Amino acid sequence: MRTRIATNDRILIKNIDVLHPKKKFPLIRALSLGVQAGEFMGIIGPSGAGKSTLLKAIRDIMPISAGQINLSAVDTRENPEILKEIGFVPQDDVVIPELTVAENLRYAAKLRLPTDWPSQALDQKVDELLIAMNLEAQRDSYCSSISGGQRKRVNLALEMMLEPTFLLADEVCSGLSSLDTDNILQHLRSIADRGKGILLTIHSPDIEAFDLMDTLLVLDTGGFIAYYGPAQPDAMQYFSKQTH
């Protein structure tokens, strides 16, 4: 059993509905769940089940039409400043291809960290992120020339710049090899073990991926919960029963 860092930080989702922004049909219906800091939750389900919609709703990129989302007992809609504690990594890369890995991180540090940070502190932050994401060897490589898995790790490093309490990762393993996918999952597990909450949408995970997750959320078409509970061994037992 993993030892989780003690914390009271928690995302609590209470009975939310999310509507399609144009057609107004439900994408998520009456969904409730909780995620603790230090927890790694995987989110799977068929296309159109609302996986990405859920992450965008948590981060207030998409509006909810009903219900409530709290972070550490604070309503995120009434207190949007608390959303800085929730990082969001989109499926598409946000790196600047013409810059090196270190330059991307240094540029983001100057934009996002307090303006009174001295240059030495910014450089130290960049070094820490390179080490944390195992990117020291790619420090001076242009982002256009590194592998897809390495670029995803740069994306993760960029979002970890502000040390959010929770990290939402939307299909960050999409299009990657099985080796790169495993590497990303191992890094997300490591981030969770350092006390951050991780919510990852993933399309077709291997069985081994569930060993790295604490909880699993399975969404069905229409935004309904098909399963929500421990990733191992309960989820495998649950799905085994469904096929008999």
C-alpha positions in Angstrom: 0.0 0.0 0.0 1.3 3.5 -0.9 1.9 6.0 1.8 0.0 9.2 0.9 1.2 12.6 2.2 -1.3 13.8 4.7 -3.3 16.8 3.4 -6.8 18.3 3.7 -6.7 19.5 0.1 -9.5 17.9 -1.9 -11.6 18.6 -5.0 -15.2 17.8 -4.3 -17.6 17.7 -7.2 -21.3 17.8 -6.2 -24.0 16.7 -8.7 -22.7 18.7 -11.7 -24.3 19.0 -15.1 -22.4 20.2 -18.2 -24.2 21.1 -21.4 -22.9 21.3 -24.9 -22.0 25.0 -25.5 -24.0 25.2 -28.7 -26.4 22.3 -28.9 -27.2 22.4 -25.2 -27.6 18.6 -24.8 -26.0 17.1 -21.6 -22.4 16.1 -21.8 -22.2 15.2 -18.1 -25.2 14.5 -15.9 -25.5 14.6 -12.1 -21.8 13.6 -11.6 -20.4 13.6 -8.0 -16.9 12.5 -6.8 -14.0 13.6 -4.7 -10.2 13.6 -5.3 -7.6 14.0 -2.6 -4.2 15.7 -3.0 -1.7 12.8 -3.4 -4.2 10.7 -5.3 -3.7 9.5 -8.9 -7.1 9.1 -10.6 -7.4 7.6 -14.1 -10.4 8.5 -16.2 -11.4 6.2 -19.1 -14.5 5.7 -21.3 -15.6 5.7 -24.9 -15.3 8.8 -27.1 -17.9 11.4 -26.2 -18.4 10.1 -22.7 -17.3 13.4 -21.2 -13.7 12.7 -20.0 -12.2 15.9 -21.3 -15.3 17.8 -20.5 -15.0 16.8 -16.9 -11.4 18.2 -16.6 -12.4 21.4 -18.4 -15.4 21.8 -16.1 -13.1 21.4 -13.0 -10.7 24.0 -14.3 -13.7 26.3 -15.3 -12.7 26.2 -19.0 -16.3 24.9 -19.6 -19.2 26.2 -17.5 -21.3 23.9 -15.4 -25.1 24.3 -15.6 -25.9 22.8 -12.2 -24.1 21.6 -9.1 -20.9 22.8 -7.4 -17.2 22.2 -7.5 -15.2 22.9 -4.3 -11.4 23.0 -3.7 -10.5 22.6 -0.1 -14.1 23.6 0.9 -14.0 26.7 -1.3 -16.5 27.1 -4.2 -14.3 27.6 -7.3 -17.0 29.5 -9.2 -17.5 32.0 -6.4 -13.8 32.2 -5.7 -12.1 31.8 -9.1 -8.7 32.9 -7.7 -8.3 29.5 -6.1 -8.2 27.9 -9.6 -4.5 28.8 -9.7 -4.1 25.7 -7.5 -5.4 23.5 -10.4 -3.0 23.0 -13.3 -4.2 21.9 -16.7 -2.2 20.1 -19.3 -4.0 19.9 -22.7 -3.7 17.1 -25.2 -2.0 19.4 -27.7 1.6 20.6 -27.0 2.0 24.2 -25.7 5.8 24.3 -26.1 7.5 26.7 -28.5 9.3 24.4 -31.0 11.9 27.0 -31.9 13.2 27.2 -28.3 15.2 24.7 -26.4 13.7 22.8 -23.5 15.5 25.0 -21.0 14.5 28.2 -22.9 10.9 27.1 -22.9 11.0 26.7 -19.1 12.9 29.9 -18.6 10.4 31.9 -20.7 7.5 30.4 -18.8 9.2 31.1 -15.5 9.6 34.8 -16.4 6.0 35.1 -17.4 4.4 33.1 -14.6 6.5 33.6 -11.5 6.5 36.8 -9.4 8.3 39.7 -11.1 10.5 40.2 -8.1 12.2 36.8 -8.4 15.9 37.2 -9.1 17.4 35.7 -12.2 19.3 33.1 -10.1 16.1 31.9 -8.5 14.5 31.5 -12.0 17.4 29.5 -13.2 17.2 27.3 -10.1 13.5 26.6 -10.7 14.3 25.6 -14.3 17.0 23.2 -13.1 14.6 21.7 -10.5 12.0 21.1 -13.2 14.5 19.6 -15.6 15.6 17.1 -12.9 12.0 16.3 -11.8 11.0 15.5 -15.3 14.3 13.7 -16.2 15.0 16.2 -19.0 18.6 17.2 -18.1 19.9 15.5 -21.2 17.5 17.5 -23.4 18.2 20.8 -21.7 19.8 22.4 -24.8 17.8 20.5 -27.4 15.1 22.3 -29.5 11.6 21.2 -28.7 11.1 20.5 -32.4 13.8 17.8 -32.4 13.0 15.9 -29.2 10.6 12.9 -29.0 6.9 13.1 -28.4 7.2 11.7 -24.9 9.9 14.2 -24.1 7.7 17.0 -25.3 4.9 15.8 -23.1 7.3 15.9 -20.1 8.2 19.5 -21.0 4.4 20.3 -21.0 4.1 18.7 -17.6 7.1 20.7 -16.4 5.6 24.0 -17.7 2.4 23.3 -15.7 4.2 22.4 -12.6 6.0 25.7 -12.7 3.5 27.2 -10.1 3.4 24.1 -8.0 -0.4 23.5 -8.3 -2.1 21.3 -5.7 -3.9 19.4 -8.5 -2.8 18.6 -12.0 -5.4 17.8 -14.7 -3.8 15.9 -17.7 -6.0 15.6 -20.7 -5.0 12.7 -23.0 -1.3 13.5 -22.6 -0.5 9.9 -23.6 -2.4 10.1 -26.9 -0.2 9.2 -29.9 2.7 8.1 -27.8 4.5 4.7 -27.9 3.9 2.2 -25.1 7.3 3.0 -23.7 6.7 6.8 -23.7 3.2 6.2 -22.2 4.7 4.2 -19.4 7.3 6.9 -18.8 4.6 9.6 -18.6 2.5 7.5 -16.2 5.6 6.8 -14.0 6.2 10.6 -13.8 2.6 11.3 -12.9 2.8 8.7 -10.2 5.9 10.4 -8.9 4.2 13.8 -8.9 1.2 12.3 -6.9 3.6 10.7 -4.4 5.0 14.2 -3.8 1.5 15.2 -2.6 -0.2 16.5 -5.8 -3.5 15.3 -6.9 -3.5 13.9 -10.5 -6.5 13.4 -12.8 -5.6 11.8 -16.1 -7.9 11.0 -19.0 -6.4 8.2 -21.0 -7.8 6.4 -24.0 -6.7 2.8 -24.0 -4.5 2.1 -20.9 -2.6 -1.2 -20.5 -3.5 -3.3 -17.5 -0.1 -2.2 -16.0 -1.3 1.4 -16.0 -3.9 0.6 -13.4 -1.2 -0.5 -11.0 0.1 3.1 -10.9 -3.3 4.6 -10.2 -5.1 4.8 -6.9 -8.6 5.2 -8.3 -10.4 4.7 -11.6 -13.4 6.6 -13.0 -15.1 5.0 -15.9 -17.6 7.3 -17.8 -20.2 6.0 -20.1 -21.8 7.7 -23.1 -23.9 10.6 -21.9 -21.6 11.5 -19.0 -22.8 8.8 -16.6 -20.5 7.1 -14.1 -20.1 3.3 -14.9 -17.5 2.7 -12.3 -15.8 4.8 -9.6 -13.5 3.2 -7.1 -10.1 1.6 -6.5 -8.1 1.0 -9.7 -6.7 -2.3 -8.4 -7.9 -5.0 -7.9 -11.5 -3.9 -7.6 -11.8 -2.4 -11.1 -10.5 -5.5 -12.8 -12.9 -7.7 -10.8 -15.8 -5.3 -11.6 -15.1 -5.5 -15.4 -14.6 -9.2 -15.3 -18.1 -9.6 -13.9 -19.5 -7.4 -16.6 -18.2 -9.7 -19.3 -19.8 -12.8 -17.9 
